[in-house]
């Protein structure tokens, strides 16, 4: 078997899985004032005082689980 072909196939499957999970998280419910942006590494939560809000809001703490 050609290991390069297997590696390329695994990388493509992994990339497709990541894209699917990112799309799922982009449409997940989130509290008011919190937006989701797509970045090169995945997704990024954006909002005012987000760091402090993540401490107190269980929905933000569990985002993506």
Secondary structure, DSSP 8 states (H G I E B T S, - for coil): --HHHHHHHHHHHHHHHHHHHHHHHHTS---TTEEEEEETTEEEEEETTHHHHHHH-HHHHTTT-
